[in-house]
Amino acid sequence: MKILQVLPELNSGGVEEVTLSYAKYLQEQGHESLVLSNGGEQVTKLEAEGSRHLKLPVHKKSPFSLRSVPTLKKLLLSEQPDIMHLRSRVPAWLMMLAWQQLPKTKRPKVVTTVHGFYSINRYSSIMTKGERVLCVSESIKDYVLKNYPNTPPERIRVIFEGINEERYFPEFKPATSWLSQWQQEFPETIGKTLLTLPGRITRLKGHPDFLKLIAQLRKENPDIHGLVVGGAHPRKEAYLEEMKALTRELALDEHVTFTGPRSDLREILSHSDLSFSLSQQPESFGLTVLEALSLGTPVIGYDRGGVAEILAELFPDGAIPAVAESLLRKTTTVLASPPTIGLNLTFQSQKVHHETLAQYHELLES
């Protein structure tokens, strides 16, 4: 079977990592794996693991992108993939326009994955046009059914995202060399109880809730130290400065560390005493929640969206309403007596890959 996955670019990120991991799995299963994107830093890794990369400008939300449709049509005719798996809106529109121009006997089967709570409009509706519409959580399935009622329910499948259980497991401990380097870089964290908020620096991630929580906890426990792990897009620098100003206002300059972007989040989460998911809107899934729990680190998160589904399965005690009093009370309780975290048997990458491949076979056999 020849599978073509399509996304805007192949840099580091959630959808990109999912694509890479799945491409490697397809190769291991004896299938031909192609990835179409505008390129990026992960192309070398993709090709080293056996897939082919096809570079075309399918990433820009611009009328000029329509010029690439004839080229995409030629590509589909020359490559003749069995499955065309679309993972993002702009490339999905371009590929579907090319696909519609093919003779019906030459058209690959179309699979789409809805990775997020997209804006509700015709532009986003393209992600519901697959012959299989894969949703990364039950929350995303509900979103599709509610906002795109013309999507045939029999086409929809829920296939949760997952983590590599060989990299994320409760017994994992950071290497001594990592810990030494970490303590040299952030000596203020040595001997502290580390509370971590991972994720991009955006208004949606709940940084004010986290900073105010640290300030409240330190009144009773001076060993509390907050970690804000993640980078800010250049357009979000003003918000980052706003959060640093709030940190100073709360007298937390020496008690909260902004690490900036990191490539060692696994080690940081494992080294943390408690992690948080405080997004102001529902998350489609909540990968950092799953990563932390799989490493044995408790997570407290607002009880909505995909985060609620993960917590319900692995750590029900961590789910709370989005209320400051609940956040403080639950954090105090979990730090005093951490409840048991369930074993992750549901959200595993191998399971995700197997279930996705099964949908391809089902489509081709129907």
N, C-alpha and C positions, 0 to 999 in steps of 0.2 A: 504494500500500500504506500502511496506517495501522499504526504501531508504537507500542506502549505499553511504556516501560521503567519498572520499579518498584524503588524503593530507599527506605531509611528517611528520609533527609534529604539535602539538596543543599548541603552545606557543602564546604569544601576538603578533599580527601583522595584516596586512590588510586581507589576505586570511583567516587567522585563525578566525578573528572576524566575517567575512562574514559567515564562516562555522557554527560557534556557533549560530549566530543569526538565521540562516536558520534552523538549527536543532531544535531550540526551537519552531520556527513557525510550523514545520512539526508535532511536538508533539501536539501543540495546535489545529491543524487541524485534529487530530485523526489518524495520520499515525505513523508507526514505524520507528524511526530514529536511524541509526547506523552510527558511524564514525570510520574509520580505519586510524590509524597513528602510529608513533613510540612513541606516548605519549607526555607529556609536561605539563606545569603549568596550562593549561586551562582544563585539563581532569576532575578535580573535579567539576568545574562549569558546564561543559557539562553534566555530570551524574546527578548533582543536579537538572538540568532542564529537566530530563526525558529521555535523549538519552542513548544509550549503546555505550561504547568505546571498540574497538577491537585493541589490541596493537600487532603490528608486525613491523619488521624493513624494512619499505618501503621508507626510507628517503635517503639512501646513493647511490651516483652515483658511483657505483663500480660493476665490473663483479661478485663479490661475492654475490651481492644482488639477482642474478638469482637463488640462492639456495632456496629462499623463494617462488618461483613460485608454486611448488607442494603443499605447505602449503596453499597458497592463493587459489589454485584450490579447495582444500578440504573445505576451509572456504566458498567459493561461493556455493558449493554443499550443505553444511550443513545449511547455512543461507537462501539461495534462495531469494535474494533481487529481487524486481521487477525492480528497477532502480539502476545502478551503476554510480555515478556522480564523475568524475575524475577532480581534481583541480590543479594538478601539474605534471611535466613531468616524473620524476623517478617513482613515484607510478603508473602513467598512463601506462608506459611500462610494469611494472611488472604485473599489473592487466589485461592488455590486453593479455599478454602472457598466463596467467592463464585462462582467458575468452575463448581464442581460443581453449583450450584443452577440454572445456566442450561440451557435446552433444548440438546440436543446440536448442533442446527443453528446455534445462536447462539454457540457457544464458539470463541474465538480459539485459534490454535495456541500452545502453551506452550513457551518456551525458558527454560532456567535456565543461569546461569553460576556455577560453583564457583570462587570467588576465593581460597579459603584452606583450610588444614587444620583444618576445624571439629572440635569435639568429636564423638565418635562416639556417636550416639544417635538416637532417633526424631525428636527436634526437628530435627536437622541433615539427616535423610534427605529432607526436603522438597526440598532442592536437587538431588536425583537423580530427581525425578519429572517433569521436563520431557520433552516429545516429542523435544527435543534437549537434551543435557546438555553444555554447553561447559566445557572445562577449560583453565585458563590456562597449564598446563605439562604435560609428560609425568608429572612427579611427582604432580600433582593427579589425573591420570587413573589412575595406579597406586593412589593412595589411595582413589578411588571404587570401583575394581574389587575391591580387597582388603576394604574395610570395608562396602560396600553391594553384595554379590554379586547381589542381585535386580535391579540396574540392567541392562537389556539392553545388551550391549556395542555393538550396532549403533546405539544412540541417542547414543553418546558421540563427541564430536569434540574434538580438541586445537586450540585457537586461542590462540597465545601472546599475551600482552600486548605492547604496542609503544610506541615514542616517536614524537613528531612530528619527522621527519628535517629539517624546515625550521628547527627550534629547536635540535636537538642534532646537531652535525656537527663533525668534527675541527678545522676551521679557525676555529671560533667563538672569539672573544676578548672578554672583558668590556670594556665601554666605559671610556674614560679617566676619566669622571666617577664611574663605579662604583668603580674602583680607588682613586681619590682619597678617596672617602667611606669605603671599607673601611679604608684605612690610617689615616684619622683616628679611626675607631671602634675599630680593633684595631691600634695601632701596634706592639704586641709581635710581630706577624707579619711585619713588614717585613724583607726579606732572608733569611727563614728557609725551610727545606725543610718544606713544609706537608703533614702527613699527616692525613687527614680520616676521621672516622667519622660518617656521616650517619644520621639516623633518630630515631624517638621515643625518649625517655629511659625505657626499661623494662629489666627484668632480662634479657630475652631477647636484647638487642642486643649483649651482649658487651663492655660498657664496661670491666670490670676487665682483660680480655685486652688491650684497646687501651692503657690507661694503663700497664700493666706493660711493654708493648712499647716505649712512648715512653721510659720510664725506662731500659730496657736499651740502646736505640739511642743515647741521649744520652751514655752512657759513652764512646762512640767518636766521636760526631758532635754537638757542642754546638749546631749550627745546626738540629737537629730541633725542630719545634714541632707539637704536636697540636691539632686542631680537633675538638670534639664539637659537631656541628650538629644541633639539634633541640630541641623543647620537651618539657616534662613535664606530663602531666595532673595536676590538683590532687591526685589520689589517689596520684601517683607522686613527689610532692615529697620524701618521706622518702628514697626511693631516690636522687634527685638529690643530696640533701645527703650521703648515704652515699658517692657517687662523688666529690664535692668533698672529703670528708674523706680518701678514699683518695689523691686528688691531692696533698693536703698531706702525707700520710704518705710519699709517694714523692718529696717535695721537688720537685714539678712545678708549684707555684703560678704561676710566671712562664713556664712552658713548655707549658701546656695551656690553651686558651681554650674555655670553654663559651659558645657564641654565643646560646643560646636559640632559639626558633622563628624561622625565616627564610623570606622569600618569594623569595630570590635564590639558591636552591641551585644552579641552573645555573651562575651566575657563580662561586660558591664552588668547585664541583667542577672547573670549567675552570681556576681559579686554583691548584688544589691540585697537588702533585707525585704524590700517591698517595692512593687511597681504599680503604676496607676494608668488608667484610661479614663480621661475626664472630658472627652470630646463634647462640644456643645450641641452637636447634631449626631444622629445615629451613624455609626460606622457600618460600611457594607460587610465587613468581616472583623478585623481587629487582629492583625498578624502579630504585633508585638505582645499582645495579651497571651496568645497561644505560645509564643516563644518563651516568655517568662515562666508560664505555668509548666511547660514541658521541661524547663530547667530546674523546677522545684521552687521557684520564687513566687510567693503569693501575689495576687493582683486584686486591686480594688478598682471597680469600674462602674460607670453609670449603666443602669439596667435597661438598655435599649439597643436595637439593631443587632448586628452580628456579634458584638461584644457580649451581649446578654446570652446569646446562644452558646458561645464558648464557655462562659462562666457557668451556665446551667449544667453543662456537661462535665466540667472538670473542677469547678470551685464555686459552688452556689453561694457560699458564705461571702464571696467577694462582690456580689451584685448589690448595688444600693441605688435609691432614688437620687436624682441630681439636686440634693439639698445639702448645704454646708454643714448642718448639724449631723446629718447622717454620715457624711464623709469623715468628720472628726471622730465621731463615736466608733465607727467601724475600724478606722485606722488604729485607734487606741486599743481596741479589742484584739485585732489581728496581731499587733506588735507584742501584746502581752501573752497571747496564746495562739500561735498560728494553727489554723485548722488544717486537716489533711487535704492534699491536692490529689484529685483523681488521676488515674493513668490514662494517657492519651491514646485511645484506640480508634478514634473517629477522624481526627484531623491530621492525617499522615499523607505525605506527598505521594508515596507509592500507591496508596489507595485512590487518591485523586487521579493519578495518571491511569491506573487500571480502569477506573470508571469512565474516564473520558474516552479512552480507546474503545471501550465497549460500545459507546454511543456511535462512534464511527462505523463499527461493524454492523450495528443495528440499522443505521441509515443505508449502508451499501447493500444490505440484504433485504431491505424492505421494497 
